[in-house]
Amino acid sequence: GAIIIQKMLNPIFSGVCLTNTEGFLGENNNIIIEYTSGNNFNITSGKLTPHKIVLKTDSGDILSTSNKNDEILLNDTILSVLKKEFVSLSNMFGKAINIEWAYEDSTLYILQVRPIVMAKNRK
């Protein structure tokens, strides 16, 4: 076995991203980015309703956004980095994936990537 040791981050933003969402969550084939300021513990635990951005997978165009609380929204530079990397990962894996990420000191950290295991068209 192997042990992975990772430094503790103090990100300015972090969140989760779902890719290739066709048939999932009532979405078309889009990329969904949910995020908050700081770390994403409250998102992954379900304690916080995060900001949400829905992107078109093929172009990266923003289809919709929502701001569920009064936090600062992502700026265009950070959003551009996120779109590029998430579209790239989506294309590389070629299937629906869940990405946990953090953004600190102008660097995007991919913390975890795993397949979305929810049944297609599940209600």
C-alpha positions, 0 to 999 in steps of 0.5 A, spaced: 500 500 500 501 507 499 500 513 503 499 520 500 501 526 504 498 532 502 499 539 505 493 542 509 491 548 504 488 555 506 484 556 499 481 562 498 475 558 494 474 551 494 468 546 492 466 540 487 465 540 480 460 535 476 462 533 469 458 530 463 451 531 467 447 528 462 441 524 465 444 526 472 440 532 476 436 534 471 441 537 467 443 536 460 451 535 458 453 540 462 459 542 468 456 544 474 461 547 479 459 549 486 463 553 491 464 557 497 470 561 500 475 558 504 475 550 504 469 546 502 468 542 508 461 545 509 459 543 502 461 536 502 458 535 509 451 538 506 451 544 511 452 550 506 448 551 500 454 553 495 454 558 489 453 554 483 455 555 476 453 551 470 457 551 464 456 548 457 461 542 456 463 543 449 464 551 450 465 552 457 460 558 456 456 560 462 449 557 462 447 559 469 449 562 476 446 562 483 449 566 489 446 562 495 449 567 500 453 573 501 460 571 499 464 574 494 463 570 487 469 567 483 473 573 479 474 571 471 481 569 472 479 564 477 473 562 473 477 561 466 482 556 470 477 552 473 473 552 466 479 550 462 481 544 467 474 541 468 473 541 461 480 538 460 479 532 466 472 531 463 474 530 456 480 525 459 475 521 463 470 521 458 465 519 463 461 523 469 466 525 474 466 528 481 472 533 482 473 536 489 478 542 488 481 548 492 484 554 489 490 557 493 495 562 491 493 562 484 494 555 484 488 550 482 489 544 486 485 537 484 484 534 491 480 528 488 477 525 482 472 519 482 466 517 478 459 519 479 456 513 481 448 515 481 444 511 477 442 515 470 435 518 470 434 517 477 429 521 480 
